[in-house]
Amino acid sequence: MRGFNPVKASTFTNLDHMPWAEKVIIYLHEKGIIHGYEDQAFKPEEYNTKAEVSDMIDQAYDIQQKRDNPHQFVDVPDVEWAVESVMDLHSKLIIIGCLASPFKPNKNITRDVFSRVLSSTILLC
């Protein structure tokens, strides 16, 4: 993710048990779409948060925020590492919600929400 220290994909410490996914993970890492964590791990069995998915979608589709949408969700402050990605997606109505309410960026994303975000991205981009 954008807020984590990028790690070279070849240094991921925990892909040995996933040979079927290793090439895809390395490809997405080289494209800047996914990143490892500070401890050199990829953590494939972990859930993704709403902020992480926002960042991955933003990186994959190079979404640019509309200039007339400077507002932020109340719980995505300027110092939050994913604020740019969250607001890029919100400005294109890929993620929706009232800006005065919380986005809950550190909440795990459900499969149904991920499906809606991905399908909205594909339709709009």
C-alpha positions as a Markdown table, in Angstrom:
| # | Residue | x | y | z |
|---|---|---|---|---|
| 1 | Met | 0.0 | 0.0 | 0.0 |
| 2 | Arg | 1.1 | 3.6 | -0.5 |
| 3 | Gly | 1.6 | 4.1 | 3.2 |
| 4 | Phe | 3.8 | 1.1 | 3.7 |
| 5 | Asn | 7.5 | 1.0 | 2.9 |
| 6 | Pro | 7.7 | -0.5 | -0.5 |
| 7 | Val | 9.5 | -3.9 | -0.6 |
| 8 | Lys | 11.1 | -5.6 | -3.6 |
| 9 | Ala | 8.8 | -8.4 | -4.5 |
| 10 | Ser | 11.7 | -10.8 | -4.6 |
| 11 | Thr | 12.2 | -10.2 | -0.9 |
| 12 | Phe | 8.7 | -11.1 | 0.2 |
| 13 | Thr | 9.3 | -13.6 | 3.0 |
| 14 | Asn | 6.0 | -15.6 | 2.8 |
| 15 | Leu | 5.2 | -16.6 | -0.8 |
| 16 | Asp | 6.8 | -20.0 | -0.6 |
| 17 | His | 3.5 | -21.7 | 0.1 |
| 18 | Met | 1.8 | -19.9 | -2.8 |
| 19 | Pro | 3.7 | -20.8 | -6.0 |
| 20 | Trp | 0.4 | -20.5 | -8.0 |
| 21 | Ala | 0.1 | -16.8 | -7.1 |
| 22 | Glu | 3.7 | -15.7 | -6.9 |
| 23 | Lys | 4.0 | -14.5 | -10.5 |
| 24 | Val | 0.8 | -12.4 | -10.3 |
| 25 | Ile | 1.8 | -10.9 | -7.0 |
| 26 | Ile | 5.3 | -9.9 | -8.3 |
| 27 | Tyr | 3.7 | -8.5 | -11.5 |
| 28 | Leu | 1.2 | -6.4 | -9.6 |
| 29 | His | 4.0 | -5.3 | -7.2 |
| 30 | Glu | 6.2 | -4.2 | -10.1 |
| 31 | Lys | 3.3 | -2.2 | -11.6 |
| 32 | Gly | 3.0 | -0.4 | -8.2 |
| 33 | Ile | -0.5 | -1.7 | -7.6 |
| 34 | Ile | 0.3 | -3.8 | -4.5 |
| 35 | His | 3.1 | -3.5 | -1.9 |
| 36 | Gly | 4.5 | -5.6 | 0.9 |
| 37 | Tyr | 4.7 | -4.6 | 4.5 |
| 38 | Glu | 7.6 | -3.2 | 6.5 |
| 39 | Asp | 8.5 | -6.7 | 7.8 |
| 40 | Gln | 9.2 | -7.9 | 4.2 |
| 41 | Ala | 6.0 | -9.9 | 4.1 |
| 42 | Phe | 3.2 | -9.9 | 1.6 |
| 43 | Lys | 0.6 | -11.4 | 4.1 |
| 44 | Pro | -1.6 | -13.1 | 1.5 |
| 45 | Glu | -3.9 | -14.6 | 4.1 |
| 46 | Glu | -4.7 | -11.2 | 5.7 |
| 47 | Tyr | -7.9 | -9.3 | 4.9 |
| 48 | Asn | -7.7 | -6.0 | 3.0 |
| 49 | Thr | -9.0 | -2.8 | 4.5 |
| 50 | Lys | -11.1 | -0.3 | 2.7 |
| 51 | Ala | -8.1 | 2.1 | 2.6 |
| 52 | Glu | -5.9 | -0.6 | 1.0 |
| 53 | Val | -8.5 | -1.6 | -1.6 |
| 54 | Ser | -9.0 | 2.1 | -2.4 |
| 55 | Asp | -5.3 | 2.5 | -2.9 |
| 56 | Met | -5.0 | -0.7 | -5.1 |
| 57 | Ile | -7.9 | 0.4 | -7.3 |
| 58 | Asp | -6.6 | 3.9 | -7.6 |
| 59 | Gln | -3.1 | 2.7 | -8.6 |
| 60 | Ala | -4.5 | 0.1 | -11.0 |
| 61 | Tyr | -6.8 | 2.5 | -12.9 |
| 62 | Asp | -4.8 | 5.7 | -12.3 |
| 63 | Ile | -7.9 | 7.5 | -11.1 |
| 64 | Gln | -7.6 | 11.3 | -10.8 |
| 65 | Gln | -9.7 | 13.3 | -8.4 |
| 66 | Lys | -12.1 | 15.9 | -9.8 |
| 67 | Arg | -10.7 | 19.3 | -8.9 |
| 68 | Asp | -14.0 | 20.5 | -7.4 |
| 69 | Asn | -14.1 | 17.8 | -4.7 |
| 70 | Pro | -11.8 | 19.0 | -1.9 |
| 71 | His | -13.8 | 17.6 | 0.9 |
| 72 | Gln | -12.8 | 14.5 | 3.0 |
| 73 | Phe | -14.5 | 12.0 | 5.1 |
| 74 | Val | -14.3 | 12.9 | 8.7 |
| 75 | Asp | -12.1 | 9.9 | 9.6 |
| 76 | Val | -9.7 | 10.2 | 6.6 |
| 77 | Pro | -7.5 | 13.1 | 7.7 |
| 78 | Asp | -4.8 | 14.8 | 5.6 |
| 79 | Val | -2.1 | 12.7 | 7.3 |
| 80 | Glu | -3.8 | 9.4 | 6.5 |
| 81 | Trp | -1.7 | 7.6 | 3.9 |
| 82 | Ala | -4.7 | 6.7 | 1.7 |
| 83 | Val | -6.5 | 10.0 | 1.7 |
| 84 | Glu | -5.6 | 10.7 | -1.9 |
| 85 | Ser | -6.8 | 7.3 | -3.1 |
| 86 | Val | -10.0 | 7.5 | -1.0 |
| 87 | Met | -10.8 | 10.9 | -2.3 |
| 88 | Asp | -10.0 | 10.0 | -5.9 |
| 89 | Leu | -12.5 | 7.2 | -5.8 |
| 90 | His | -15.1 | 9.2 | -4.0 |
| 91 | Ser | -14.8 | 12.1 | -6.5 |
| 92 | Lys | -15.7 | 9.6 | -9.3 |
| 93 | Leu | -18.6 | 8.1 | -7.2 |
| 94 | Ile | -16.8 | 4.8 | -7.1 |
| 95 | Ile | -17.1 | 4.8 | -3.3 |
| 96 | Ile | -20.0 | 6.7 | -1.9 |
| 97 | Gly | -21.0 | 8.1 | 1.4 |
| 98 | Cys | -21.7 | 11.3 | 3.2 |
| 99 | Leu | -18.4 | 13.2 | 3.8 |
| 100 | Ala | -19.7 | 14.2 | 7.2 |
| 101 | Ser | -19.9 | 10.6 | 8.2 |
| 102 | Pro | -17.0 | 8.1 | 8.7 |
| 103 | Phe | -15.5 | 6.1 | 5.9 |
| 104 | Lys | -13.9 | 3.6 | 8.3 |
| 105 | Pro | -10.7 | 3.2 | 6.2 |
| 106 | Asn | -9.2 | 0.6 | 8.5 |
| 107 | Lys | -12.3 | -1.7 | 8.5 |
| 108 | Asn | -11.9 | -4.9 | 6.5 |
| 109 | Ile | -13.7 | -4.7 | 3.2 |
| 110 | Thr | -16.5 | -7.3 | 2.5 |
| 111 | Arg | -16.7 | -9.2 | -0.7 |
| 112 | Asp | -19.9 | -7.5 | -1.7 |
| 113 | Val | -18.5 | -4.0 | -1.1 |
| 114 | Phe | -15.3 | -5.0 | -3.0 |
| 115 | Ser | -17.4 | -6.3 | -5.9 |
| 116 | Arg | -19.4 | -3.0 | -6.0 |
| 117 | Val | -16.2 | -0.9 | -5.9 |
| 118 | Leu | -14.6 | -3.0 | -8.7 |
| 119 | Ser | -17.6 | -3.0 | -10.9 |
| 120 | Ser | -18.1 | 0.7 | -10.5 |
| 121 | Thr | -14.5 | 1.3 | -11.4 |
| 122 | Ile | -14.7 | -0.9 | -14.5 |
| 123 | Leu | -17.9 | 0.9 | -15.7 |
| 124 | Leu | -16.5 | 4.4 | -15.1 |
| 125 | Cys | -13.0 | 4.0 | -16.3 |
